[in-house]
């Protein structure tokens, strides 16, 4: 079939009729007459040389050939719509999908997004947050910002920000702490990474108590819980500078442990687009301009 002669109106009519299994409802959606939809579908069937619908007294039923065509058309129309949506005010906006571990998103990236939008108005930035478990391929992500040691198979990684961990808590709790040994009397909020408190107590030179506090999959949620006076959280203070500056949280001791850092990651098999390159460069420039959070 000559691509230049593809009957797009007929394909659209078929796709709508296949979803509704009714020519009349498809016609209402497409703002045409029922006869026009029926004619277009018939035109498509003649062009393909096969029936796509069984015409029934009370509607339609797809033939096997119709069933095979529906998902292909639905995906094609969805992709076309998504691409057209990227054109605004007469120019193309390149989509960029970035998955971000929640703590980095709220503690560092989100306050800077307005600056990125002003600097790169042609990039349609789409952010999803996660708890550090991310599937770059499965989620069709261009980048993922993750916390860890940088060892992810099949992934290109670039270091972003060091994130040493330290205890933080509400001022009322901090006021009754004289030394790390006093932690034995407090509720210690636990991360899904089980060894962090043991490493911190080892660095403090104090035996680790038995941990019985709740387990969280997000440092951001732990910090909120700690600010509410419900325990002590072991988190990267660099991601909670606003809370520390406003005294919502207090870091009672300067002792820190290094269990990882934040990384910009992408699949090795993913070629770097122009939008990816510009986002990466902007990210590195922002970090370099912020000495308190750069490596």
Secondary structure, DSSP 8 states (H G I E B T S, - for coil): --GGG--HHHHHHHHHHHHHT-HHHHHHHHTS-HHHHHHHHHHHHHHHTS--EEEETTEEEE-HHHHHHHHHHHHHHHHHHHHHHTEETTEE-EEEEEEEEHHHIIIIIGGGHHHHHHH-TTEEEEEEEESS---TTTTT-SEEEEEESS--TTEEEEEEEE--EEEEB-HHHHTT-SSGGGGGGS-B-EESSTTHHHHHHHHHTS------S-EES-HHHHHHHHHTTS-BEEEEGGG-HHHHHTTSSB------B---EEEEEEETTS---HHHHHHHHHHHHHHHT-TTT--
